[in-house]
Amino acid sequence: MTQNLKSVQEYFDAAGPTDVTTLFADWKALIDRLATKVHERFELHRDPSTDVLESFSSEAGPSGSVRAYSGPEIDWMVHSHMESAAMGFVNVHLTIWLGPETRVPHFGMALGAFPQGWLFLDSVPRSYLMADTDSYDRYYAPLNAEWEQVRADNDWIEPFVSRSAFVRASLSPTAFCFMAPGDQRTTALVSDLAERHLDRWLGWVDEAPRVPVEEQAALAASDLAIRRNIAERDPANEMGDRFFGTEMTQQLVRALWGGDRSLPRPHER
């Protein structure tokens, strides 16, 4: 079977205007539900730098919201959406970057439509897994069977393979990154995967041993570099340029990695 290697922009442009309002509502409800669970578990404070991004829009109609939080255990959490659902584009984020007191993988999740439904769900690595086999054995090897089963049982989903080598390099070996029809079957599968993964991730955090204090600054620096590079090198930032202009898109990208943050990072408190 031939693998499509189209960009988000190419899928969107080829489809033409397609109303995905119902899928956007489903995706946003799921992300909001997961974010509520995270707020119940962690002490989190809204970073003032994102107050101005509570609601933004362009004259052409696209709109969005970015909320970023930090706390004693969380370096940076982003709960956001950007959408032109009537035209066929949606992007919804819940990304949770831990502070350096644990080496648990970060929680990465993005849902989209362009206009097909799209999922990214991953345990974002904080080390080179070929060398750090302890992390691989603890957090990734146990998920491989589920990853295989999802691919085997759902022949209606299509792997999304980015043309960007950097994006491909950023994925863990058990990342879910696929497209599927924007219907209830897809919503049910994605909801199940996401809710179980968040519960599992919260368990990992509860059980994690503490990182020695003398190693935390280096881990925090690595985390920030990874987060910034992922945000700045995302090829889909072009959609932000298209909908909101370059200046606003640069502000949104900085919000994703904390470039304008006001609150101190956990290891700086």
N, C-alpha and C positions, 0 to 999 in steps of 0.2 A: 504494500500500500504506500502511495506517495505521501510523504509528510509535508504539510503546508508550512512554509517558513515566512508567513506574512507578519508584519508589524501590527500593533493595535490600530494604528492610523489606517493601514491598508484594509483591514477588515471593516472598519467603520465606514470608510469612503466607498468601498465596494457595495455595501449593503444599502446605502441610501437611508433616508429618514425612516425609522422604525420605532414605534412607541414601546418603551420598556418600563413604563410607569409601575406596572404591577410587580415586576421583578425588582425594581428599585425599592419598593415598599417592603418586599420580603427581605432583601439584603440588609436594609437599614434596621429593620426590626430585629434581625438576628444579631447584628453587631451591637445594637443598643442593649440587647439582653445579655450578651457576653460582657460588655463593659460594666453593666450593673453588678455582675458577679465579681468582677475584679475590684470595683469600688468597695464591695462588702468585705473583701479579704485584706486590702492594703490601705494604709493611710496615704491619701493622695491629695495634692493641692494643685489647683489650676494655675498654670504659669501665666502671669499677666501679659506676656508677649503675645499670647494668642487671643486675648480678649477682643481685639479688633477684628479677628477672623471668625467670631461667633456666627456671623452671617455675611456672606459676600455674594456679589452677582455681577454680571456684565449686562450691558444694554441689549445684547442679543438674546438674553434669556437664561443661559447657564448660571448655576448658583452652587453654593457650597458652604461648608462649615469646618473649621479645624479647632479642636480643643486638645491642648497638651497638658500633661500632668507630671508631677514629680513627687517623690516622697522618700522616707527613710530607706525603703527597699527597692524603689523603682527610680531609675535614672530618668527615663523619658517614656511616657505613654502617649500615643496619638490616637484619638478617636475622631474620625473625620469622614466627610464625604464631599464629592464633587460630581455634579450631574447636569446633563441635558437630556433627561429621560425621554422627553417627547421626540427627540431626534435620534435616540438610540445609544447614548453614552452614559455610563455610570461608573464611578470608582468610589468604593467605601473601604475604609481602613480601620483596623485595630492592631496596632503594633505595640509591644510591651518590652522595653529594654531594661533589664535588671541592673541594679547597682552592683559594685564589684565585690560585695561580701560573699557572693555565691558564684559558682561557675555553671550554673544551670543554663541551658540554651535560652535565648530570647524567644518570645512568642511573636511570630509574624503571620499576619492574616490580611489579605485584601480580596475583596469581591468586586466583580465588575460586570459590565455588559458593553458590547461594541459591535452589533447588538446581541451576539450570543452571550449566554451566561459564562462567567469566568471565575475560577477560584485559584488563589495562591494561599497555601497553608503550610507553615514550616516551623521547625525547631531551629532557629538561626544559630549556627555554630559559633563558639567563642574560642575555638582552637583549631589547629590543623589535625583533622581526624586520622590521617594516615600515621601521625606520630602519637597523638593522644588517644590511644586505643581504650583507655579507661572510659573516656566520655563516649566514644563510639559504642562500646559494649553496654553502657548504662542507658544511653538515651536514643540510640539509633537502631542498633541491631534488633531490639525487641519490636520495633515498628515495621520491620521489613515485611513480615508476613501480612500485615494489614494492607500495606502499600500494594503488594502483589495481588491480594484478594480484591481490592477495589478495582484494579485494572482488569482483572479476569472476569468479574461479575457484571461489569457495566460497559458493554461494548458500544454504548451510545455516547460515551464521553470521548473527547479527542485531546490527547496531550498537547499543551501549548508549549512550543519550543521557541524561545526567543532567538532572534538573529544576533543579539548582542552576546559576545563571548563573556563579557563581564557579568551580565545578568545570569548566564548559565553557571558561571563560577561561584555565584553567591548562593546557589541552592544547595541544601543538604541532600544526602542520598535518599532521604525519605520524604522529600518535599512533594506535596500535591500541587500541580500546576496544570490545569486542564480547562477546556471549554466544553459546554454542553448546551442543549436547548434551554431557553429560559422558561421552563415550566415547573410544575409542582414536583415532578420526579427529581429534577435537579435540586430544587430547594430542599427537599427532604434529605437527599444524600449529603449535601453540603452542610446542612444544619447538624446532622448526626456526626459527621466528621469533626466539625468545629467544636461542638459542645463537649464531645468526648476528649478531644485534644486539650481544650482549656482545663477541664477537670484533671486530666493527667498531668498537665504542666503545673497546675497549682500544687498537686501532690509532690512533684519533683522539688518545688521550692520549699515546701514544708520539711522535706527530708534531707535537704542539701547540707553537707558540712560547710563550715565557714572557711572562707579563703583567708590565709594569714595576712595580717595587716600590711606587712612589708611587700606583699605582692599585689595589693589592691589598686595602687595608682597605675601600674603598668596595664592591668586588665581594663581599667576605666579608659585609659588612653586608646587601647585597641578597640574597645567597644565604640567609642566616639568616631574613630576613623572609619570603621565598617559602616556605621549608621550614616555618616555624612556621604561616603562614597556611593552607597546604595541609592540615597535620595538624589544626589546630584547627577548620577550617571544613568538614571532611569530613562530609556528612550521614549517612554510614554509622556514625559514632561512636555513633549511637543503638543500634546492635546491641551495642556494647560495654556501654552502660548497661544494656541488657536482660540480658545474660549475666553481667556482672561487677559491676554497680553503678557509680554515678557516680564515686565516689572512685577506684576502681581504674582506670576508663576514663580519667580525667584523668591518672593516673600513666602509663598506656600512651601517651597522646597526647604527653605531655612527652618520653617516651622516643623517640618518632618524630622529634621535632625537636631533641632535645638539651637540653631545659629543665633537667634535673638533672645535666648532664654534669660529670665531674670532670677529664677530660683537657683540656689546652689546645687551642685551635683551631690549625691549621697556621700561620697568619700571626702567632700569638702566641708561637710557640716561640722 
